[in-house]
Amino acid sequence: MNESIKMVVFDMAGTTVNENNIVYKTLREAINIVGGYQLTLAEVMQHGAGKEKLQAIKTVLKNCFDLVDGELAEKMFALFLEELEQAYEVTEIYPNTHAEELFAILKEKNILRVLNTGYDRKTAESLLEKLNWRVGKDVDALITASDVSRNRPYPDMINLAMQKFEIVDPSFVVKIGDSIIDIQEGQQAGCALSIGITTGAHDLTQLNSAYPDYVIDDLLEIVPILEKKNMVNTVV
């Protein structure tokens, strides 16, 4: 076998994008305002990180209050979307440390760079616009929660990315993200590696609870990991 990694699928917020947790801060605010709760940011991130945001609200309600109420969740989600649009108008958004350097390295190595996210497409595209990242130049594709019928931890977003580039074997794909559910998504997709990164929602202990192949602290740590993986594949 002489095959190497063809695609790296990156989560956005907390992994490749630094938006100071504005999404989860806004999510917490919407839940607390509508429900009259006093949830902390840590609680919201613990239970909602990486998920499609309506599902994140439902998960937070279930895990924090043992509450299943679709109508209440919809009200919180509607306020969340409204508040988030306003927040993004005034909030500075930055590339996460070394994200752009890594994208450039992967391009030189002919490895596809795909962003996937629990955001809907409108939110995700607004982030790319603020970052001045363009699909086809800085990254090769953007796959969002609104593009698939099932979201993380189901592998549908990764499968869609593979279909887009006619990759039939997930052993040519690596997934990296800052939450447990990112790691589970990569595992369910059958990716060659599912990697956690400590720059976002979940800490080292939380990430390790999902049994990732690696946990890293900086995006550039992926480069030697890929080189090692490709070297092994070449000699197998």
Beta strands, then each sheet from edge to edge (+ up, - down):
strand 1: 7-11
strand 2: 17-18
strand 3: 94-95
strand 4: 112-117
strand 5: 141-144
strand 6: 173-177
strand 7: 193-197
strand 8: 214-216
sheet 1: 5+ 4+ 1+ 6+ 7+ 8+
sheet 2: 2+ 3-
end
